Amino acid sequence: MFTGIIKKTPKVLFAEKRGKSRIVHIEKPRGMKFMLGESVSINGVCSTVRAQGATYLEFEYMPATLNTTTAGSLVQGDVVNFERSLRMIEAVDGHFVQGHIDARGKIVRVHDVGPARTLTIQVPLSALRLIAPKGSVAVHGVSLTVQAKQKRTFSISLVSYSRKHTNLGQLRRGDYVNIETDMIARYLAELRGK
């Protein structure tokens, strides 16, 4: 469980396909200690620390994750949003984020208004129906408020802090992002029979 409040933006040091999986090494954030098997969020994807060295954390992504997320497109030099698992003694500044991605979204419009940047994101209808205006959504693991919803897209606005402290400020039209809808919407849809 995560909050969607990003604390670090390390780089990908290594990424390669191994069989049907993908192995990815991420810069180990300085001053942090990790246990093998610990869950962290990488661009919103719940990822298990499989191995580590002095300067890196290693993750393995299985076919199901590669088919639903952008983990398969990570390459050396990419900057990722990084968050450790929520400890129940911490403040929940964002919303509850599970790291279970619902869909890949495509940036179809980037629009700057002063220091704010609006991203319009196209998602499959199955995910869009779980997104509500003024509701919460996680984009690449970042907790955001839905600004508006259209027939095939939704929009979010990035304040200057989010642009500076996450990788969302680097996104361009045509880029893909991981989308996690609010878990309450998922459960309500399941109870209503989808």
Secondary structure, DSSP 8 states (H G I E B T S, - for coil): -B-S---B--BEEEEEEETTEEEEEEE--TT----TT-EEEETTEEEE--EE-SSEEEEEE-HHHHHHSSGGG--TT-B--EEE---TTS---S--B-S---EEEEEEEEEEETTEEEEEEE--HHHHTT--TTSEEEETTEEEEEEEE-SSEEEEEE-HHHHHHSSGGG--TT-EEEEEE-HHHHHHHHHTT-
